[in-house]
């Protein structure tokens, strides 16, 4: 809610917008509330989750644009370069399906391992080709503590920061914002796709002022979407 609060307190009034921020503690209610008309927009989900929700619940929603990304990074206490990882190495990744798929793609992108082609479906450990490092799945919050037991770990930005790891300075590889489907979106009902106030809100969330706020406040744990 901090990014939305920044827009509300610093940019909204001048743009003629009156924003009420409603916070939820789960990932189900925001879409149900938007569908019911209790909200005008929500801002918490990425495109793969939105697509899954539209299919599962029949929601008629559209995205007005990507705002920010919380990038995954690869960290290690034993190697300085991902090229040092071999078939004898052990690499830990998050065990939830969404982040596991992201982690495997990041590792494949940097040549740590090879994946079978899964098309649009997120890869799993079963899709890792033989010959690369052993991949172990752990609870995301446990990954920083695993660094003493594995050769590398793919860690979410928030857990990295809690463990005094800097995504910008300490990671051996970091997810890029460009074209990343896991950026958080501003989502509205399809009937409101052209709504002047909501499109203005999308502009403010993607403005240079908001991007600067994200960069200054989060030091790489959250980055502006591109």
C-alpha positions in Angstrom: 0.0 0.0 0.0 3.0 2.4 0.4 3.3 3.1 -3.4 -0.5 3.9 -3.6 -0.3 6.0 -0.4 2.6 8.0 -2.0 0.4 8.7 -5.0 -2.5 9.6 -2.8 -0.5 12.0 -0.6 1.7 13.6 -3.3 0.1 13.4 -6.7 -3.6 12.7 -6.6 -4.9 16.0 -5.4 -3.3 18.0 -8.2 -4.6 15.5 -10.7 -8.2 15.9 -9.3 -8.3 12.4 -7.9 -9.7 11.4 -4.5 -8.2 8.0 -3.6 -9.4 5.8 -0.7 -6.9 3.0 -0.1 -8.4 -0.3 1.2 -6.0 -3.0 2.4 -6.6 -6.7 2.3 -4.7 -9.5 4.0 -5.3 -12.2 1.4 -5.2 -12.7 -2.4 -8.9 -13.7 -2.8 -10.9 -10.8 -1.4 -9.5 -8.0 -3.7 -10.8 -9.6 -6.9 -14.1 -10.6 -5.3 -14.6 -7.0 -4.1 -13.7 -5.5 -7.5 -16.1 -7.9 -9.2 -18.9 -7.0 -6.7 -18.3 -3.3 -7.3 -17.0 -2.5 -3.8 -13.7 -1.4 -5.3 -13.0 0.6 -8.5 -9.6 -1.0 -9.0 -7.1 -3.3 -7.2 -3.3 -3.3 -7.2 -1.7 -6.5 -5.9 -1.5 -9.2 -8.6 0.7 -10.1 -11.5 -0.5 -11.2 -15.0 -0.2 -15.0 -14.5 -2.3 -14.8 -11.3 -4.8 -12.5 -13.0 -5.1 -14.9 -16.0 -5.6 -17.8 -13.6 -8.3 -15.9 -11.6 -10.2 -14.9 -14.7 -10.3 -18.5 -15.9 -11.2 -19.9 -12.4 -13.9 -17.3 -11.4 -15.0 -15.8 -14.7 -13.9 -12.3 -13.8 -14.2 -9.7 -16.6 -11.1 -7.7 -15.7 -8.4 -5.9 -17.6 -5.0 -4.5 -16.6 -4.3 -0.7 -17.0 -0.6 -1.3 -16.7 2.3 -2.8 -14.7 3.6 -0.7 -11.8 6.3 -2.5 -9.9 8.2 -5.8 -9.6 9.7 -7.5 -6.6 12.7 -9.2 -8.2 14.1 -12.6 -7.3 17.8 -12.8 -6.9 20.5 -15.5 -6.8 22.8 -15.4 -3.8 25.7 -17.4 -2.6 28.3 -17.6 0.3 30.6 -19.9 -1.7 30.7 -18.8 -5.3 31.4 -15.4 -6.8 30.1 -16.2 -10.3 27.2 -18.5 -11.4 29.6 -20.1 -13.9 31.3 -21.8 -10.9 28.1 -23.9 -10.3 28.3 -27.4 -11.7 26.6 -30.8 -11.6 28.0 -31.3 -8.1 26.4 -28.1 -6.8 23.2 -27.7 -4.8 20.9 -24.8 -5.5 17.8 -23.9 -3.4 14.6 -22.3 -4.8 11.2 -21.3 -3.3 8.8 -24.2 -3.0 5.6 -22.3 -4.0 4.7 -22.9 -7.7 4.7 -19.3 -8.9 8.1 -18.4 -7.4 9.6 -21.8 -8.2 8.8 -21.3 -11.8 10.3 -17.8 -11.7 13.4 -19.1 -10.0 14.0 -21.9 -12.5 13.6 -19.5 -15.4 16.1 -17.1 -13.8 18.6 -19.9 -13.3 18.1 -21.1 -16.9 18.4 -17.6 -18.3 21.9 -17.4 -16.7 23.0 -20.8 -17.8 23.0 -22.5 -14.4 20.6 -25.2 -15.7 18.6 -26.2 -18.7 14.8 -26.7 -18.8 12.4 -28.7 -20.9 10.1 -26.5 -23.0 6.9 -26.0 -21.0 5.3 -23.4 -23.2 3.2 -20.9 -21.2 3.1 -23.2 -18.2 5.5 -22.4 -15.3 8.3 -24.9 -15.2 8.8 -27.2 -12.1 11.8 -29.1 -10.8 10.6 -32.1 -12.9 11.3 -30.0 -16.0 15.0 -29.5 -15.1 17.3 -31.4 -17.6 19.9 -33.8 -16.3 23.5 -32.6 -15.9 22.9 -29.4 -13.9 23.1 -28.7 -10.2 20.8 -30.5 -7.7 17.7 -28.2 -7.1 16.1 -28.3 -3.7 12.8 -26.6 -2.8 12.5 -24.8 0.5 9.9 -22.5 2.1 10.7 -19.0 0.7 11.3 -17.5 4.2 13.9 -20.2 5.0 16.1 -19.6 1.9 18.5 -17.0 3.4 19.3 -19.4 6.3 20.0 -22.2 3.8 23.0 -20.3 2.3 25.4 -22.2 4.6 24.1 -25.6 3.4 23.7 -25.0 -0.4 26.0 -23.5 -3.1 23.4 -20.9 -4.1 19.8 -19.9 -3.4 17.1 -17.9 -5.3 15.6 -15.5 -2.7 12.7 -13.1 -2.8 13.7 -9.4 -2.3 11.8 -9.0 0.9 13.5 -12.0 2.6 16.9 -11.0 1.2 16.6 -7.6 2.8 15.5 -9.1 6.2 18.7 -11.2 6.0 20.9 -8.0 5.3 21.4 -9.0 1.7 21.2 -6.3 -0.9 19.5 -7.3 -4.1 21.6 -4.7 -6.0 25.0 -5.3 -4.4 24.9 -8.9 -3.2 23.0 -10.9 -5.8 24.9 -12.8 -8.5 21.8 -12.4 -10.8 18.6 -10.4 -10.5 15.3 -10.6 -12.4 14.9 -7.8 -14.9 11.9 -5.5 -15.1 11.7 -5.4 -18.9 8.9 -7.6 -20.1 8.6 -9.4 -16.8 5.1 -11.0 -16.4 5.4 -10.9 -12.6 5.1 -7.2 -12.2 2.1 -6.0 -10.1 -0.7 -4.5 -12.1 -3.5 -1.9 -11.7 -6.6 -4.0 -12.5 -10.1 -2.7 -13.2 -13.4 -4.2 -14.5 -13.4 -4.3 -18.3 -16.3 -1.8 -18.5 -14.0 0.8 -16.8 -11.1 0.3 -19.1 -11.6 3.8 -20.5 -12.6 5.4 -17.2 -10.9 8.8 -17.1 -10.1 8.8 -13.4 -8.8 5.2 -13.4 -6.6 5.7 -16.4 -5.3 8.9 -14.7 -4.5 6.8 -11.6 -2.6 4.3 -13.8 -0.6 7.2 -15.3 0.3 8.5 -11.8 1.4 5.0 -10.6 3.7 4.7 -13.6 4.9 8.4 -13.5 8.5 9.5 -13.1 7.7 10.7 -9.6 6.4 7.3 -8.5 9.4 5.5 -10.2 11.8 7.7 -8.3 9.9 7.0 -5.0 10.1 3.3 -5.6 13.9 3.4 -6.4 14.7 5.7 -3.4 12.5 3.8 -0.9 13.2 0.2 -1.7 16.8 0.1 -2.8 16.3 -2.7 -5.3 13.9 -4.9 -3.4 11.1 -3.3 -5.4 11.8 -1.9 -8.9 9.6 0.1 -11.3 8.0 -2.0 -14.0 9.2 -1.3 -17.6 
